[in-house]
Amino acid sequence: MNYSVVFRSVAERQWAEAYDRYRRVNPQIAIQFSNEVIAAIERIRQDPLMPREEFLGFRSVGLKRFPYRAYYKLKESRISISLIWHSKRSPRTMKRFLRRG
């Protein structure tokens, strides 16, 4: 099946903020981070049902080299990326964000 991918504005903002933090340290690391996010999205697109549902129907895929997870929901043929979340951040806060959207 061909899935479309959409990003909620909060996920786009989180990706951009993380990219900027890495860019200030090393621009190459920032590029690697973005490539990892893109690769995670591609893994989701290839098999969106593979990760189990975690919370309120959300699923997540971790980045391989960075401590982030992409949280998403699947509705029919549309994948909605809701968060790009750092693993060290509070799970309670993450759930609050997911409840909103």
C-alpha positions as a printed NumPy array, in Angstrom:
array([[ 0.   ,  0.   ,  0.   ],
       [ 1.162,  3.529, -0.725],
       [ 1.066,  5.676,  2.432],
       [ 1.153,  9.441,  2.523],
       [ 3.068, 11.091,  5.359],
       [ 2.081, 14.357,  6.993],
       [ 3.828, 16.185,  9.821],
       [ 1.962, 17.981, 12.548],
       [ 3.425, 21.419, 13.197],
       [ 4.792, 20.408, 16.615],
       [ 6.761, 17.53 , 15.024],
       [ 8.201, 19.864, 12.397],
       [ 9.194, 22.333, 15.106],
       [10.814, 19.619, 17.248],
       [12.789, 18.351, 14.262],
       [13.97 , 21.879, 13.432],
       [14.929, 22.636, 17.044],
       [16.925, 19.416, 17.377],
       [18.601, 20.078, 14.02 ],
       [19.607, 23.561, 15.191],
       [21.044, 22.219, 18.453],
       [23.153, 19.667, 16.58 ],
       [24.162, 22.249, 13.947],
       [25.596, 24.522, 16.637],
       [27.826, 21.646, 17.762],
       [28.696, 20.283, 14.327],
       [26.892, 20.863, 11.002],
       [27.72 , 17.34 ,  9.83 ],
       [26.021, 15.845, 12.875],
       [22.939, 17.948, 12.125],
       [22.814, 16.543,  8.591],
       [23.22 , 13.009,  9.957],
       [20.38 , 13.665, 12.393],
       [18.056, 14.792,  9.597],
       [19.031, 11.783,  7.505],
       [18.16 ,  9.538, 10.463],
       [14.741, 11.172, 10.815],
       [14.12 , 10.649,  7.096],
       [15.23 ,  7.004,  7.372],
       [12.894,  6.44 , 10.343],
       [ 9.993,  7.927,  8.38 ],
       [10.818,  5.616,  5.485],
       [10.81 ,  2.598,  7.844],
       [ 7.401,  3.706,  9.091],
       [ 6.127,  4.095,  5.531],
       [ 7.331,  0.614,  4.572],
       [ 5.592, -1.122,  7.49 ],
       [ 3.497,  1.258,  9.61 ],
       [ 1.822, -1.547, 11.551],
       [ 5.087, -3.147, 12.682],
       [ 5.576, -1.209, 15.933],
       [ 2.903, -1.994, 18.487],
       [ 0.492,  0.679, 19.62 ],
       [ 1.921,  2.381, 22.695],
       [-0.477,  5.072, 23.836],
       [-3.866,  6.229, 22.534],
       [-3.223,  4.433, 19.234],
       [ 0.191,  6.025, 18.702],
       [ 3.163,  3.991, 17.547],
       [ 6.807,  5.013, 17.499],
       [10.065,  4.253, 15.763],
       [13.444,  5.117, 17.228],
       [16.302,  6.725, 15.393],
       [19.324,  4.444, 15.202],
       [22.117,  6.834, 16.259],
       [20.253,  9.588, 18.079],
       [18.1  ,  9.445, 21.222],
       [14.862, 10.411, 19.483],
       [11.645,  8.639, 18.562],
       [ 9.096,  9.528, 15.899],
       [ 5.538,  9.132, 17.235],
       [ 2.778,  8.659, 14.701],
       [-0.741,  7.462, 14.019],
       [-1.964,  5.568, 11.011],
       [-5.398,  6.34 ,  9.599],
       [-6.233,  4.394,  6.46 ],
       [-3.432,  5.298,  4.023],
       [-2.193,  8.368,  5.901],
       [ 0.64 ,  8.44 ,  8.429],
       [ 0.53 , 11.46 , 10.716],
       [ 3.842, 12.215, 12.452],
       [ 2.935, 13.877, 15.743],
       [ 6.229, 14.154, 17.635],
       [ 9.979, 13.885, 17.175],
       [10.712, 13.261, 20.843],
       [14.022, 13.117, 22.724],
       [14.147,  9.939, 24.821],
       [15.396, 11.761, 27.926],
       [12.392, 14.064, 28.074],
       [ 9.543, 13.331, 30.442],
       [ 7.146, 10.58 , 29.33 ],
       [ 4.371, 12.464, 31.118],
       [ 5.003, 15.554, 28.976],
       [ 5.169, 13.399, 25.85 ],
       [ 1.776, 11.879, 26.65 ],
       [ 0.343, 15.357, 27.212],
       [ 1.506, 16.361, 23.715],
       [ 0.028, 13.194, 22.209],
       [-3.33 , 13.728, 23.908],
       [-3.621, 17.067, 22.117],
       [-3.395, 15.617, 18.694]])
